[in-house]
Amino acid sequence: MCFYIPTAWRGRGVAKALAAAATARAFALGATEVEGYPVVPTKGAIPGPFAWTGVPTLFEGAGYVKLRGGPGARPIYLKRGTRPQ
């Protein structure tokens, strides 16, 4: 999933709402896990066009758990759902 939030709407929780809705929809359709691959800011803020996969705080705030990530590697965040009955 990709995020692009126009400058005027940043900082208002739009990306958070989109991530929550996409995650909920994936679980509703039968997914048992959802992954995220955010870009990690290295020096201050990242320009919007380069943060389209989200940033770590977006996934951490949505209850995702960091699985791995090292120097030069993008971290992987995971959220597990429940199996549909």
C-alpha positions as protocol buffer text, in pm:
chain_id: "A"
residue {
  index: 1
  type: MET
  ca { x: 0 y: 0 z: 0 }
}
residue {
  index: 2
  type: CYS
  ca { x: 121 y: 347 z: -74 }
}
residue {
  index: 3
  type: PHE
  ca { x: 46 y: 676 z: 97 }
}
residue {
  index: 4
  type: TYR
  ca { x: 57 y: 1020 z: -54 }
}
residue {
  index: 5
  type: ILE
  ca { x: -92 y: 1287 z: 164 }
}
residue {
  index: 6
  type: PRO
  ca { x: -102 y: 1640 z: 20 }
}
residue {
  index: 7
  type: THR
  ca { x: 98 y: 1888 z: 225 }
}
residue {
  index: 8
  type: ALA
  ca { x: -213 y: 2069 z: 351 }
}
residue {
  index: 9
  type: TRP
  ca { x: -345 y: 1744 z: 502 }
}
residue {
  index: 10
  type: ARG
  ca { x: -27 y: 1612 z: 666 }
}
residue {
  index: 11
  type: GLY
  ca { x: -16 y: 1590 z: 1043 }
}
residue {
  index: 12
  type: ARG
  ca { x: -395 y: 1541 z: 1067 }
}
residue {
  index: 13
  type: GLY
  ca { x: -403 y: 1162 z: 1098 }
}
residue {
  index: 14
  type: VAL
  ca { x: -496 y: 1091 z: 736 }
}
residue {
  index: 15
  type: ALA
  ca { x: -221 y: 830 z: 681 }
}
residue {
  index: 16
  type: LYS
  ca { x: -307 y: 670 z: 1014 }
}
residue {
  index: 17
  type: ALA
  ca { x: -674 y: 641 z: 915 }
}
residue {
  index: 18
  type: LEU
  ca { x: -581 y: 500 z: 572 }
}
residue {
  index: 19
  type: ALA
  ca { x: -345 y: 241 z: 725 }
}
residue {
  index: 20
  type: ALA
  ca { x: -609 y: 136 z: 979 }
}
residue {
  index: 21
  type: ALA
  ca { x: -877 y: 102 z: 710 }
}
residue {
  index: 22
  type: ALA
  ca { x: -650 y: -93 z: 474 }
}
residue {
  index: 23
  type: THR
  ca { x: -543 y: -325 z: 755 }
}
residue {
  index: 24
  type: ALA
  ca { x: -902 y: -384 z: 869 }
}
residue {
  index: 25
  type: ARG
  ca { x: -1010 y: -453 z: 510 }
}
residue {
  index: 26
  type: ALA
  ca { x: -730 y: -705 z: 459 }
}
residue {
  index: 27
  type: PHE
  ca { x: -833 y: -889 z: 775 }
}
residue {
  index: 28
  type: ALA
  ca { x: -1201 y: -876 z: 673 }
}
residue {
  index: 29
  type: LEU
  ca { x: -1107 y: -1039 z: 343 }
}
residue {
  index: 30
  type: GLY
  ca { x: -929 y: -1325 z: 523 }
}
residue {
  index: 31
  type: ALA
  ca { x: -571 y: -1208 z: 567 }
}
residue {
  index: 32
  type: THR
  ca { x: -412 y: -1334 z: 886 }
}
residue {
  index: 33
  type: GLU
  ca { x: -109 y: -1104 z: 867 }
}
residue {
  index: 34
  type: VAL
  ca { x: -35 y: -766 z: 714 }
}
residue {
  index: 35
  type: GLU
  ca { x: 318 y: -634 z: 657 }
}
residue {
  index: 36
  type: GLY
  ca { x: 450 y: -282 z: 620 }
}
residue {
  index: 37
  type: TYR
  ca { x: 784 y: -167 z: 480 }
}
residue {
  index: 38
  type: PRO
  ca { x: 831 y: 193 z: 595 }
}
residue {
  index: 39
  type: VAL
  ca { x: 1113 y: 423 z: 498 }
}
residue {
  index: 40
  type: VAL
  ca { x: 1331 y: 529 z: 791 }
}
residue {
  index: 41
  type: PRO
  ca { x: 1415 y: 900 z: 817 }
}
residue {
  index: 42
  type: THR
  ca { x: 1792 y: 946 z: 842 }
}
residue {
  index: 43
  type: LYS
  ca { x: 1821 y: 1324 z: 868 }
}
residue {
  index: 44
  type: GLY
  ca { x: 1507 y: 1503 z: 977 }
}
residue {
  index: 45
  type: ALA
  ca { x: 1183 y: 1483 z: 785 }
}
residue {
  index: 46
  type: ILE
  ca { x: 1142 y: 1296 z: 458 }
}
residue {
  index: 47
  type: PRO
  ca { x: 980 y: 1482 z: 167 }
}
residue {
  index: 48
  type: GLY
  ca { x: 630 y: 1345 z: 103 }
}
residue {
  index: 49
  type: PRO
  ca { x: 705 y: 1190 z: -236 }
}
residue {
  index: 50
  type: PHE
  ca { x: 976 y: 974 z: -75 }
}
residue {
  index: 51
  type: ALA
  ca { x: 771 y: 856 z: 223 }
}
residue {
  index: 52
  type: TRP
  ca { x: 497 y: 685 z: 21 }
}
residue {
  index: 53
  type: THR
  ca { x: 536 y: 356 z: 210 }
}
residue {
  index: 54
  type: GLY
  ca { x: 492 y: 531 z: 543 }
}
residue {
  index: 55
  type: VAL
  ca { x: 735 y: 583 z: 829 }
}
residue {
  index: 56
  type: PRO
  ca { x: 796 y: 355 z: 1130 }
}
residue {
  index: 57
  type: THR
  ca { x: 586 y: 563 z: 1371 }
}
residue {
  index: 58
  type: LEU
  ca { x: 283 y: 513 z: 1145 }
}
residue {
  index: 59
  type: PHE
  ca { x: 301 y: 136 z: 1179 }
}
residue {
  index: 60
  type: GLU
  ca { x: 405 y: 138 z: 1545 }
}
residue {
  index: 61
  type: GLY
  ca { x: 103 y: 355 z: 1627 }
}
residue {
  index: 62
  type: ALA
  ca { x: -123 y: 111 z: 1444 }
}
residue {
  index: 63
  type: GLY
  ca { x: -10 y: -185 z: 1654 }
}
residue {
  index: 64
  type: TYR
  ca { x: 238 y: -335 z: 1410 }
}
residue {
  index: 65
  type: VAL
  ca { x: 549 y: -504 z: 1552 }
}
residue {
  index: 66
  type: LYS
  ca { x: 895 y: -452 z: 1406 }
}
residue {
  index: 67
  type: LEU
  ca { x: 1037 y: -781 z: 1281 }
}
residue {
  index: 68
  type: ARG
  ca { x: 1374 y: -680 z: 1148 }
}
residue {
  index: 69
  type: GLY
  ca { x: 1579 y: -416 z: 982 }
}
residue {
  index: 70
  type: GLY
  ca { x: 1942 y: -336 z: 975 }
}
residue {
  index: 71
  type: PRO
  ca { x: 2188 y: -101 z: 815 }
}
residue {
  index: 72
  type: GLY
  ca { x: 2082 y: -45 z: 456 }
}
residue {
  index: 73
  type: ALA
  ca { x: 1774 y: -264 z: 494 }
}
residue {
  index: 74
  type: ARG
  ca { x: 1419 y: -138 z: 517 }
}
residue {
  index: 75
  type: PRO
  ca { x: 1250 y: -261 z: 837 }
}
residue {
  index: 76
  type: ILE
  ca { x: 957 y: -499 z: 821 }
}
residue {
  index: 77
  type: TYR
  ca { x: 656 y: -438 z: 1044 }
}
residue {
  index: 78
  type: LEU
  ca { x: 389 y: -704 z: 1100 }
}
residue {
  index: 79
  type: LYS
  ca { x: 39 y: -706 z: 1239 }
}
residue {
  index: 80
  type: ARG
  ca { x: -136 y: -1034 z: 1301 }
}
residue {
  index: 81
  type: GLY
  ca { x: -512 y: -1066 z: 1293 }
}
residue {
  index: 82
  type: THR
  ca { x: -741 y: -1337 z: 1410 }
}
residue {
  index: 83
  type: ARG
  ca { x: -853 y: -1620 z: 1189 }
}
residue {
  index: 84
  type: PRO
  ca { x: -1208 y: -1577 z: 1058 }
}
residue {
  index: 85
  type: GLN
  ca { x: -1461 y: -1811 z: 1216 }
}
